[in-house]
Amino acid sequence: QVQLVESGGGSVQAGGSLRLSCAASGYTASRYCMGWFRQAPGKEREGVAAIYLGGGTTYYHTSVKGRFTISQDNAENTVTLQMNSLKPEDTAMYYCAADSFSCGLPGWARRYGAVSTEYNSWGQGTQVTVS
């Protein structure tokens, strides 16, 4: 199993930017498919972005396309979520996830990246507040 630690959350005004990081340690193969989810109070957890590091394919929720970017940091064990043009509706607890059961299947990012039950490992979350 892989261990995940998120960082980079905080409070920002609408239109601002934040960069979330997810540092992974543990079983290397389980880091190849990673995702970011968020959950606002009273709402279900939703997939924001996902990346298949084996090929670089990505998935983005419609609401964040063009504003958020998921990528692998220079350190191989870190995945970042660059969030620009933030809106109040982006306010939520953000979670990093890894160790997807379907990792490596064709079209993984599009088909499975936003499915929370696909992931076996989760970070503790980092709060993002946009006012």
Beta strands, then each sheet from edge to edge (+ up, - down):
strand 1: 2-7
strand 2: 10-12
strand 3: 18-26
strand 4: 33-39
strand 5: 46-52
strand 6: 57-60
strand 7: 68-72
strand 8: 78-83
strand 9: 92-100
strand 10: 119-122
strand 11: 126-130
sheet 1: 1+ 3- 8+ 7-
sheet 2: 2+ 11+ 9- 4+ 5- 6+
sheet 3: 2+ 11+ 9- 10+
end
